[in-house]
Amino acid sequence: MTEVLIPADDYGVLVEPTTLKIQRLLPGPIERVWDYLTDSDLRARWLAAGRMEMRVGAPTELTWRNDTLTDPPGQRPADFGPEHSMTVEITELDPPHRLAISWGSTGGVVFDLKPQGNAVLLTLTHRRVVDPAVRLNVSAGWHGHLDILKARMEGREPSAFWDRWLALKAEYARRLG
């Protein structure tokens, strides 16, 4: 049986030196959470837009517009633009339980979903994030984006994305060293 790890403060942890694992307990059912991962319009509300063809090997261009995720968006750092795109590829697919995608030069991202009563445990694993600076950005980014996902699914307004991201980055720097 897999150990369920949900830090009381929702922070991700390094389960290996270059692998981030972060979990959220989200309102179900599992099909609804799956839709937020795979439907471009729903995913754009918490992460990035991009039509996803549901087959292994299918490429998807994800486009982040983090300024549009929250109102207000907060103060975007000077080294980030208003939009960012990246092409990913589905590497594993088991609807509605697992979605794995390539992720730039890292080892990829896996979203695992497991029903927990009326809720769904989402476990995100981002592998081979070797560069410490990238690891901080990725950790703060996933944490902030998953906070927005949870708020959206619960019908709440999330806090300003960029302000939260900056605070999370500082906290992950402290936690991950």
N, C-alpha and C positions, 0 to 999 in steps of 0.2 A: 504494500500500500504506500502511495506517495504521501510524504509529509506535507501537510498544509501549513504554510508559513505566511502569516499576515502580521507584519509588525504592527504594534499598537498605534504607531504614528504613521503608518502607510508608506514609509520610505522603502525604496528598493535596497537590495543587498547584493554584494558580489558573492556568488556561490562558487566561483572560480576567479582567479585573478583578473580575467578579462570578460567575465560573463555576468551581466546584470539580470536579476530576477525581481519582478515587482508584481504585486497582486492587488486586486480590488474585488470586493464583494458587491455585485451589481444586482439591481432588481431584474427578475426574470420576466418571462421564460427565456430559455437558452436561445430560441429562434430570434427573439428580439435583440439580444446581445449580438448574435451572429450578423443580423442585418446592420447593426451599427459598425461592424468591422468591414463588411463587404459592399454595402450600398453607398455609392459615391455621395449622394445628397446627405445621408445621415453621417457618414464618416467626415464630410466637410465641416460638420457642426462641431467636431471635437479634435480632428487631426488634419486630414488632407483630402482633397477631392481627387477623383480619378476613377473612371469606369473600370471595373474588374471583371474579366472573363473568368468564370469559375472552372478552370482546368489547370493542371500542373503544367508548367512551362509557359503559361500565358504572361506576357509582359503587361505592366500597368504603369502609366506615368502618374505619379502622385504629385499634387501641387498644393503646397502649404501657403496659406494666407493667414498667418497667425494674428494679424491686426484685426481680422474680422471675426475671430472666435469669441471675443467678449466685448461688452460695451460698458465702460471704456476698455480699450485694449491695453492700457498702460504704456509706459515709455519703452519703445523698441530700442535695443542697444544699437549703436552706430554701425557696428560691423555686420548687422543683419539687414537684408533688404525686405521690401514689403511682400515679396513672393519668392518661393524656392521650389524647384521641381527636381524629381529624381525618378528614374525608371527602375522599377523592381520587377521581380518575377516570382510567381507562385512556385514554391518548391515542394510543398506538401499540402494536401487538401483532404479533410475528413469532416464535411459539414454535418452538424453545426458544432463540432467539437474541437477541430484544430485547423489553423491556417498558418502556414509558414511561408515567409517571403524572403528573397534576397534583400540585402541592404547595403548598397555601396561596397566599400572595401572590407566590411565586417563580415562575420559569419552568419548574419541573417537574424531575423526576428521570428519568434514563434508565439502565436496566441493560442493558448489552451483554455477551453471552457468546460466547466464541470458544474452540473446542477447541485445546489446546496439548499434543499427545501424549496422555498419560493424564490430564492436568489440564485445567482450564478457566480461561481468563483472564476475570475479571469486571471490567468497566470501568463505574464508576458516575460519572455526570455530573450535577451539580446546578446548574442555570442560574439566573441573575438573582437571586442572593442579595445584594441591594444593601446592606442594613444591616450594618455591620461587626460589631456585637455578635451578630446572628443568624448571620452567617457563621462566627464562632468557635464558637458552639454547634453549628451544623450540621456543621462540619468535625470537631470532636471527637466528635460523635454518630455520624456515619457511620463514622469510623475505629474507634471503640469497638464499634459494632454489627458491622462487618465482621470485626473481630478475633474476636468471639464466633461469627459464622458459620463462620469458618475453623476455630476450635477444635472446634465441634460436628461439622463435617464430617470432621475428623481424629480424632474420638473422644477429644478432650482436654477437660479442665475449663478454662473461661476464667477469667481473673482478675476480681476484684470490679469490677463495671461502674462504679459511681459513683466509686470511687477512681481507676480508670483514666481515666474521662471528665474528672475534674478535672485530672489530670496532662496529658492530651492538650490540654485547653483552654488551659492555660498554655503548652504547647509551640507550639500553633498561633498563639497571640498573638505569640509570639516570631518565628515563621516568616513569618506573613502580615502582621505589622505592625499 
